[in-house]
Amino acid sequence: MFSHLRSTMELENLLLETFARAFEPRARAAYDGTRPYGHFLMGIARNVLLEQTRNREVSVGLEPFGDPAEVTEDGGGLAQTLEDREVEALVAGFKEGLTTEERRLFELRFGEGLAQETAASQLGLTRIQVRRREHGIKTRLLGFLQARGYLEGLEARGWSFFRRRGDS
């Protein structure tokens, strides 16, 4: 994650900015005290690093770091590409922890985008069984990602996910 920093001073600045942000009132209020603090700090550090990378790309006017072929076609730049890869790896890790049936449901619903009815018939389940299992998987995925610094402003309520009050 920190491999493209150019000097020890950049790493020091990143660490200082990370802890400065971690101790801001909003960040202190966002930390629930139950998940590992290291993951929380890494999420902040990742955001600081991505912000600095974007600012460097804009202010210097250079091509993003790395091979231009790695940059996404939508113009998101290297920072977005790196974050996308990180999230893809996290989701792949999450899927490894699923049972065979859960992994198949995950693929049918979220990989192939099948409707609940279609997925249910392929799995030999009822639609409501698929709905309940899907909700459990989504809730566990949310917790998994939050423990790693993503989607911190979301919480599960009922069958859906909402941002907490005060978040935008």
ZICORCOR-V543704 format. One record per helix or strand. SS is the DSSP state (A for helix, B for strand). FROM is the first residue (numbers start at 1). TO is the last residue. If there is no record, write none. Layout:
# ZICORCOR-V543704
{{SS FROM TO} {SS FROM TO}}
This chain:
# ZICORCOR-V543704
{{A 8 22} {A 25 30} {A 37 60} {A 68 70} {A 77 96} {A 100 111} {A 116 123} {A 127 146} {B 154 157} {B 160 163}}
